[in-house]
Amino acid sequence: MKRMLASAVAVLALGSFSLALAQDGAAVYKSKCMPCHGPEGKGTAMAPAVVGNQFIKTASDQELSDVILKGREGAAKKYKQYAIGMPAQKLSDGETKAVIAYMKDLAK
């Protein structure tokens, strides 16, 4: 009985952590990404869409982290049709992981 209760508590805690991570990712997106990528991730005249973005769908978390934290300017720009590059962002490891999870969910 104690094992069953401990397992149930662990499952609930993990579910709460996943929900908190998703909410944090949405908050990070809203404050850092939305101005360029749009409120629903559908892109703007300044940056490409996150929704349906093949690069975001297939890139590793490390590749996405590198783009977010280091940016892409000049010759390194992936989407040349946009006038500005991707500026480097200052995020904690937790914020970076959360926003990557959120963006991958949007990209589906």
N, C-alpha and C positions, 0 to 999 in steps of 0.2 A: 504494500500500500504506500509506504514512504517513497519507494522508487517511482511509482506511478505519479505521485504528487510532485516529486522533484522534476520528473520529465515534463509534466504539464507546465510547471513554473518556468522551466528552461525554454520551452516552446513559446510561451507567452512573452517572455523577455526578448527572445530573438525576433519575434514578430514586431514587438514594440520598437526594437532597435532598427529594424528595416524600415518601418514607417517613419521613424525620426530621421533616418538617413535620407529618405526620399523628400521629406519636408525640408530638411536642411539644403538639399540639392536644389530644390525649387527656389528657396530663398536666395541662395548664392546666384543662381541663374538670373533671378529677378534683379538683383543689385549689380551684377557684374556683366552679364551677357545680353540681357534683354534690350538695352539701349541700341545695340547694333543688330542682333539677330531676331529682334521682334518679340512681342509679348507671348506669342504662342509658338515661337521658334520657326516661323514660316519665312524668315528672312526679311531684309529691307534693302534699300538702295545702298546701304553701307556694308552689308555682310550677307553671306549665304544662309539659306534655311538650315536649321538643325533637323527639322521634320523630314524624314525620308533621305537624309544625307548619307550617301554610300560610304564615305570616308569614316564617319562617326560609327556607322553600323559595323564596319569591318576592322577598324583600327584597334590595336591593343590599348589597354588602359594606360600603359606607359607612353605610347605614341601620343595619345590625347593629352596626357599630363604634360608632356614636353611642349606641345603646341600651346596649351593654356599658360604654363609657367614661363616659357621662353618667348612666346609669340612667334609671328612670322612676318617679317618685313622684307622689302626689296626683292631680291632674287629668290628668296625662300617662300614667297607668297604662293599659296596653292591656287587661289582663285584670282587670277590676274585682272578680271573684269571689274573688280572693286578698287576704288581709288586709294583706300587706306589698307594697311596690313592689319594683322591681328596683333594688338598690343599685348605684351607680357602682363600677366596678372599676378598679384601678390596674394596667394591663398595658402592656408595651412594644409597639411596633408589630408586632414579630415574633410575640409571644404572641397579640396580637389577631387577626392574620391566620391564625395556626395554629388558634386555637379556632373562628374563623368557618368555616374549611374543615372542621374536624371536626364542627361542629354542622350544617352543610349536608349533610354525608354522613349524619349521624344522621337528619336530617329527611326524606331521600328515601323 
